[in-house]
Amino acid sequence: MNRLFEPTTAGQIALSNRVVMAPLTRNRAPNAVPTPLMATYYEQRASAGLLITEATAITHQGQGYADVPGLYAPEQIEGWKRVTAAVHAAGGKIVTQLWHVGRVSHTELQPGGGAPVAPSAIAAKTKTVLIKDGVPTFVDTSVPRALEAGELPGIVEDYRKAALAAIEAGFDGVEIHAANGYLIDQFLKTGSNHRTDAYGGSIENRARLLLEVVKAVTDAIGAARTGIRLSPVTPANDVVDADPQPLFTYVLRELARFDLAYVHFIEGATGGPREIPDRPFDYAALREAYRAAGGRAAWMVNNGYDATLAQTALDKGADLVAFGKTYIANPDLVARLKQGGPFNAPDKTTFYGGGAKGYTDYPTLATQA
């Protein structure tokens, strides 16, 4: 049997197969509150071994896009309870992705209309989403302010509280979002971190916030319910590091001290090429360094995978394979992968914002028969 469909575990989370639904921002949570429609959306996809929710803000300050969900208010926790209950009733497992966007935000989305926060006051040359006259609209991000060192313990505490809220909401665990040019990734990489204090300069200093967050979250809910997402070389959200191989080798060796559920890697450019000519990276060497340091977490790969590529990755040492955009239009993706298709094409006009159209109305193999 194709190993993609074998049961496995990620920490203490038992999975029915090795197919993972990757986080997919869909902008369908007005006022940051998960809706019953979101419960339907995730329930439809519960045949995946593991569902990872769309990125979910740990605080109002962590919000960077209109109508994305949060996990910092009672009504948000109640909304997520409907989602997790629906997924569990369908036999699935689900974790939430804990998110602080850092500089990838806009003053209209921030508390009191303030500036977004970042390791350094460097604007991200990227876009975010606001709702204008009921329509999702892409706009430039706002110039951020640099966080003071004294603010960072509070942000670490926000991650801890959000992790506890996730367990209260019924999630099987959490994924710390440390990828794609958001706050933790901004601290990691030289292009966005120009600090000269204990959180800038050396690799050890730039990785400090990430490791503090991991310790806080794992102390709160257990390492076996905690995953982390990393993207060593993606150019997403205008983030770059001058020398990513030693940076991420250090990070993974340090993460080996925590008995995490999984480590989740975006290989290459997020939603783009798996190989970036001017940003070579050796993921196999990284995995070897992690295992040599005693790291035992399930190794999750992500970016443009199909069934054939997934099997190759598993044969080469991966444990889990995450599928992103394919899951938007194929709620029963596991069944379709097993039989080699057919695969529905996604309606890109409905990716961000809206209602059921392009969200919960894609047919399954059963309804297409």
Disulfide bonds with the S-S distance in Angstrom:
none
